[in-house]
């Protein structure tokens, strides 16, 4: 059974600081997705990572994938308040058909 | 505009009632999904469908039922057998099972409250 673990689950940081969210998964996969959820809202797709070494960047967020280590990171650079949200990673295992397995989410709060 | 719509946005259910949540997509996606999210929690898969007239149970299917009579539509019924249905329900779709990747796109959600 595929397990996906994120850490930390809660992250409070100051504006202007850098931090990294980690997503570990338990079985082989080279397809990983990051989503953002604002309070009371739905999930918005952020990044699609499809191979070992893949790196994607959008604004102050950068995501990477290391399939050998079964690890993805979401790096936040010079955080701003607008980045406050919950971030989910999700792993796609080809043998599971079209299912994704989601991590528990990381609730990020950026304080002024 | 292409997208996924869910209705209603808010739904109140009395004890013992069945209610149906609507999910429609015009993205021409083959696969559709229903998730449940409880406050402060992640997503749990209820049912999913990879093709019309076929669907599979997810991790928490008990007390729920679905149908997939049209490619665009995947309604979810919350039956009276679901003892604690108060939650946020999210519908999603993705292009095609077996595609190179399986990015799922989400609807705006339905918030169900049991009175």
Interface residues (C-beta under 8 A of the other chain):
Chain A: X31 X33 X35 X41 X42 X43 X44 X45 X48 X50 X88 X90 X92 X97 X98 X99 X100 X102 X103 X104 X105 X107
Chain B: X31 X40 X41 X42 X43 X45 X48 X50 X56 X58 X90 X92 X94 X97 X98 X100 X101 X102 X103 X104 X105 X106 X107 X108 X109
